[in-house]
Structures are given as structure tokens and as C-alpha cells.
């Protein structure tokens, strides 16, 4: 199986790494970005829960690790607008 992942992509697209990963069920994680301004949070970015715990909300898909509160909306640290938390995860095949 590792041989398949180490193959170089051929010019005609045969052996495409993304296609192989899809076939194996090993998809790349979704791109995370603000659906309103396209800002992409980094690992060092932090949000604060109502319990005052500070963490990167995307490490837990919007669930506070201290109190288990699930955030349904997330505020962008760049444009300061709110969007549904799930809308931050780019869907495969989505053109942006």
C-alpha cells in the first residue's frame, strides 16, 4: 500500500495521489476558512468560550474541551462577523 502513495503522478493523471487517497478512504482534512472573507485561522489563533476557557475552536470542531459546550457559530478574527461553525469547513469539490 505504501508503494501506491509514493508513486509520482504521471503526466496523464494516472496515479493521482488524491484519487489514491480517496480510494483508500484517506482524505485530506478540509480547508478551514471564514465563509465570509476567506481568512484561514492558524494553529496559534484562539477563541474564548463562555466558561472563559481559551483554545483553538477548530481543534475540537467547535466543542469547548473544558465545559463541552458546542458552538454553533464562530466569529472570524479578521472580519469579526459570525458564521455557522460548520460553514468554515470547505466541502470537497467546492470552487472558491
N, C-alpha and C positions, 0 to 999 in steps of 0.2 A: 504494500500500500504506500509506503514512503517513496518508492520509485515513482509512483504516479504524481506525487506532489512536487518532486524535484525536477520533473521534466520541464524543459523550456517550451514556451509557446511557439508553435510552428507558424510561419507566415500566413497560412490559410486559415488559422484559427483553431485547427485541430489540436487538442491537448490544452485548451484554455484552462488555466488554473481555477478561475471562478466556476466554470462548468464542472470541473472535477470535484471541487469542494461542495457544490450543490448536490452532485450525485451521491457524495458521501455523507450528506447531511451536516457538513461543517461550514456553515455560512459565516461570512464576516459579520461582526457586530454592526448594527445600524449606525449611520452617521447621526450624531446628535447636534441639533441646531435650532435656534429660535425660529419658529414658523413665520414670524412677522418681519424680522430683519436679517435672518440668516447667520447671526452671531453663533459661533461654536464655543461652548464652555470647555475649559481645560480642567485637568485634574486638580489644580490648586484653587479653583473657584468654589465658593461656599455660599450656602443659604442657611437661614435660621428658621427653626421650627417654632411653633407656638410654645413649646416646652423650653425654648431657648437653647436647645442643642444645635450646634453648628456642624454641618457636613456637606459633602457634595451630593446633592439630591439625585444625581444620575448614577451614583454608585449603588443605589438601592431602589431605583426606578420609582422615586418619589415617596418612599416609606421611611419615616424617621426611625433610625436604629435605636433611639432612646425610648420613645413612647409609642412607637408603632403606628403613629398617625399617617394615613395615606393622603398625600397632597394631590388633589385632582387638577390644580392649576399651578403653574410655575411662572415666576416673574423673571423676565430677561434682565441680566445685569448690565446690558448695554442700552437697550431702548426703553427699559423699565415698564414695558407693557406685559400683561398677563395672557397666557395661553394654556389650553388644556395640556397637562403634563405629557400625555401620550402623543400629542401632536409634535413634540420635539424629536421624536424618533422617526427618522426618514424611512419611508417604506421602500422596499426593493423595487427597482424599475421606475421610480418616480423621477421625472425630469424637473430639475430646479436650476 
